[in-house]
Amino acid sequence: MIWEIDILYLLLASMISYGFLMLVFIPMEKVFPAKKGQKVFRPHWLVDTCFFLGQYLFWGSLVIWTLNHFAVYLTSFVPQSFQESIQSQPIFLQAIEVIILSDFLIYWAHRLQHNVDFLWRFHKVHHSAKKLDWLAAHREHPLDSIYTVGIINLPAFILGFPLEAIAGVIAFRGIWAIYIHSNVRLPIGPIRMLIGAPELHHWHHDLDRRAGNYANVSPLMDIIFGTYTCPDAEPEKFGIEEETPNSYIGQLVEPILPNSLWNKIKRKSG
Amino acid sequence: MKTKMLKTATLVLFFGLILSFVGYKSGFFSSDNESAKTHHPETEKDSLKKIKKDSLKDTTPENKKVEIIPSSKSMIIMDPPPKSKKPNNTKSLKYVIDDRELMMGSSKSAVMFDPNDLKIKEDSSLYDSIWFDTLKK
């Protein structure tokens, strides 16, 4: 009975989140469109909705479960005295350290995803979206999520930093990460050097796999490591050069199977 | 003129909703009792004090659950039991898993609202009804 209520809550939370995000982003996409004429129910919106629901209903818990186990083992190697010395600093200093370290790690981890074929197998699912909007942001393979969320939280695990102290920052980063995928073009001038914008991240989704702009929310790491790019116009096309399945299940299964087996399945299914 | 007004209204709605969301997740809209139930400490200073206090105690996972329930899952994740006290029972592990509110999301997307957000409201309505019952008496 209790688990039925839990499932009900989970469904309700997913629906509220979906509705809230529609309310936040659809008016922006209509009034400040990057690609004019792109519809709300554009091709493959249903696949992206499956990714959204999958993330909220199944994979989110899997990611947390995996990271809990990972963190228990990882932090058992970290001397308590080290964590105590970190925690003796002012909380704002700890927060800055965690954010900078997280950004640094996720920048390089993301860059690796684009350069190492094994990591790209999973990450390309996210880049397979040919139309970008707030919903396409949720197109992500669960194993890719474990990798990304694990790395971005690694500094907090190791330093023993209480993330609740920066709950607002985390919430902002979460919603901004969706915003940079939205079909919006709203130039923010020089501020875009500090905080990411759709005009930057859309170029990251260019057909060229190594187009740049790998940083998380702030593009500072891209500026420091020379991968910042921001042409005046929007990219002509989004997506990837490789052929990828169009279905949700296909997108989940293809990266975990050897190519030969996947090709066999594809041939059999016509 | 009409377009300008539409654009302004859209921007106001967009930034208003984002600010409200960030405020909500920070516990800004919670009353004292509710904020104790959420995972957000009232101030950064309080949070640090609480963590220091917690870290000084020798806590088992069960004890931590009692002390830190209103705190965050991240607290548990980042301050795990010593190796010999790994959470090998499903009860303590389940708490850690379910308590998914505070964790940095991936660079692509993040969970906006989770069941905890709804349960908090349910708890507060229960609390209020008890309070009302007391008043009636």
Contacts between the chains, C-beta under 8 A, distances in Angstrom:
chain1	res1	chain2	res2	distance
A	6	B	115	6.5
A	9	B	115	3.6
A	9	B	118	5.3
A	9	B	119	6.5
A	10	B	114	7.8
A	10	B	115	5.4
A	12	B	115	7.7
A	12	B	118	6.0
A	13	B	113	4.8
A	13	B	114	5.1
A	13	B	115	5.1
A	13	B	117	6.4
A	13	B	118	5.9
A	16	B	112	7.8
A	16	B	113	5.1
A	16	B	117	8.0
A	16	B	118	7.8
A	17	B	111	7.0
A	17	B	112	3.8
A	17	B	113	4.8
A	20	B	17	7.6
A	20	B	21	7.5
A	20	B	112	5.8
A	20	B	113	6.9
A	21	B	112	6.4
A	23	B	13	8.0
A	23	B	17	6.6
A	24	B	14	6.4
A	24	B	17	4.8
A	24	B	18	6.8
A	24	B	21	7.8
A	27	B	10	4.8
A	27	B	13	6.0
A	27	B	14	7.0
A	28	B	10	6.1
A	28	B	14	5.2
A	30	B	10	8.0
A	31	B	6	6.2
A	31	B	7	5.8
A	31	B	10	4.3
A	32	B	7	7.4
A	32	B	10	7.4
A	55	B	109	6.9
A	55	B	111	7.3
A	56	B	111	6.4
A	56	B	114	7.9
A	60	B	100	6.6
A	60	B	111	5.6
A	60	B	114	7.7
A	61	B	97	6.2
A	61	B	100	7.1
A	64	B	73	7.5
A	64	B	96	7.8
A	64	B	97	5.5
A	64	B	100	4.8
A	64	B	103	6.9
A	65	B	97	5.0
A	67	B	77	6.9
A	67	B	103	7.4
A	68	B	76	8.0
A	68	B	77	5.9
A	68	B	93	7.1
A	68	B	96	4.9
A	68	B	97	6.3
A	71	B	77	4.6
A	71	B	78	6.9
A	71	B	80	6.4
A	72	B	80	4.4
A	72	B	81	7.7
A	72	B	86	6.0
A	72	B	87	7.0
A	75	B	78	6.6
A	75	B	79	7.7
A	75	B	80	5.3
A	76	B	80	6.9
A	76	B	82	7.2
A	76	B	83	4.8
A	80	B	55	7.9
A	83	B	55	7.7
A	83	B	79	8.0
A	84	B	55	7.0
A	87	B	48	7.2
A	87	B	51	6.5
A	87	B	52	6.6
A	87	B	55	7.1
A	91	B	44	4.3
A	91	B	45	7.0
A	91	B	47	6.7
A	91	B	48	4.8
A	92	B	44	6.9
A	95	B	44	7.9
A	102	B	104	6.4
A	106	B	107	6.2
A	110	B	107	6.5
A	126	B	108	5.7
A	137	B	108	5.3
A	137	B	109	4.6
A	138	B	108	7.1
A	138	B	109	4.6
A	139	B	108	7.6
A	140	B	106	6.5
A	140	B	108	5.0
A	140	B	109	6.6
A	144	B	106	7.7
A	145	B	106	5.4
A	148	B	106	3.9
A	148	B	107	6.1
A	148	B	108	7.5
A	149	B	103	6.7
A	149	B	104	7.0
A	149	B	105	6.8
A	149	B	106	5.1
A	152	B	104	4.6
A	152	B	105	7.9
A	152	B	106	6.9
A	152	B	107	7.4
A	153	B	74	7.9
A	153	B	77	7.8
A	153	B	103	5.8
A	153	B	104	5.3
A	156	B	74	6.5
A	156	B	78	6.0
A	156	B	104	7.3
A	157	B	77	6.5
A	157	B	78	5.4
A	159	B	78	7.9
A	160	B	55	7.8
A	160	B	78	5.0
A	160	B	79	6.1
A	161	B	78	6.7
A	162	B	41	7.8
A	162	B	47	5.5
A	162	B	48	7.5
A	162	B	51	5.2
A	162	B	71	7.8
A	162	B	72	6.8
A	162	B	74	6.5
A	162	B	75	5.8
A	162	B	78	7.2
A	163	B	72	6.2
A	163	B	74	3.9
A	163	B	78	7.8
A	163	B	102	4.7
A	163	B	103	6.7
A	163	B	104	7.1
A	164	B	39	5.4
A	164	B	40	5.4
A	164	B	41	5.8
A	164	B	47	6.2
A	164	B	71	6.4
A	164	B	72	4.0
A	164	B	74	6.4
A	164	B	75	7.0
A	164	B	102	5.4
A	165	B	41	6.8
A	165	B	44	5.0
A	165	B	47	4.6
A	165	B	48	7.3
A	167	B	25	5.4
A	167	B	26	5.0
A	167	B	27	6.9
A	167	B	39	7.5
A	167	B	40	4.9
A	167	B	72	8.0
A	167	B	102	6.0
A	168	B	22	5.0
A	168	B	23	7.4
A	168	B	25	6.4
A	168	B	26	3.7
A	168	B	28	8.0
A	170	B	25	7.4
A	170	B	102	6.4
A	170	B	103	7.6
A	170	B	104	5.6
A	170	B	105	7.5
A	170	B	110	8.0
A	171	B	21	6.2
A	171	B	22	4.8
A	171	B	24	7.9
A	171	B	25	3.5
A	171	B	26	6.9
A	172	B	18	7.4
A	172	B	22	5.0
A	173	B	104	6.7
A	173	B	105	7.0
A	173	B	110	7.4
A	174	B	104	7.9
A	174	B	105	4.4
A	174	B	109	7.6
A	174	B	110	2.8
A	174	B	111	7.5
A	174	B	112	7.3
A	175	B	18	5.8
A	175	B	21	6.0
A	175	B	22	7.5
A	175	B	110	7.0
A	175	B	112	7.3
A	177	B	105	6.4
A	177	B	106	7.5
A	177	B	107	5.7
A	177	B	108	6.2
A	177	B	109	6.2
A	177	B	110	6.2
A	178	B	108	8.0
A	178	B	109	5.6
A	178	B	110	7.2
A	181	B	108	7.2
A	181	B	109	8.0
A	216	B	107	4.7
A	217	B	107	7.6
